[in-house]
């Protein structure tokens, strides 16, 4: 007995679903069952139909089992590949960027040293700072300010972090072109924040008086 012959006996095609096969078997079984058909030929046909049905039923079970095994194998393979990709180390690009990083670090140190040796606020800046300090002293209350760092202007010279480390921080995990960012705008007095902003050579830090809604630095 094989699938082709079994399907012929039941009168179904080899592409038929198992539900169709079951329906065809039950229909023939009712017609050929010895209790309803007493002919000798019917009894032999009934046995043949039953044998064909059980062969196809077993064949269907084998197919289902094989599909489950194939699915389990694909799942294990996919999981193993995923784990392998996760554990695969990232490519090391340092050999391509080493020279540039070393050159940038040298430039950054030289620039910072030179900047602090020569830095002096301009007369207008000094006058503006003094005006702000006088206003703070007169009100005996610190100004509530909003502070922002423009990443497109920041060169990571660390002057703001040096003066107000509780307000600004430079991302030192980035070796190429590190950026400063605000970690706590209320971490220092407005006077210290203004001092830090004015030391930025690219004017990347903006300070605004929240209450009066006016720009304190850079000056317009």
Secondary structure, 3 states (H helix, E strand, C coil): CCHHHHHHHHCCCCCCCHHHHHHHHHHHHHHHCCCCCCCHHHHHHHHHHHHHHHHHHHHHHHHHHHHHHHHHHHHHHHHHHHHHHHHCCCCCCHHHHHHHHHHHHHHHHHHHHHHHHHCCCCHHHHHHHHHHHHHHHHHCCCCCEEEEECCCCCCCCCHHHHHCCCCEEECCCCCCCCCEEECCCCCCCHHHHHHHHHCCCCCCEEEEECCCCEEEECCC
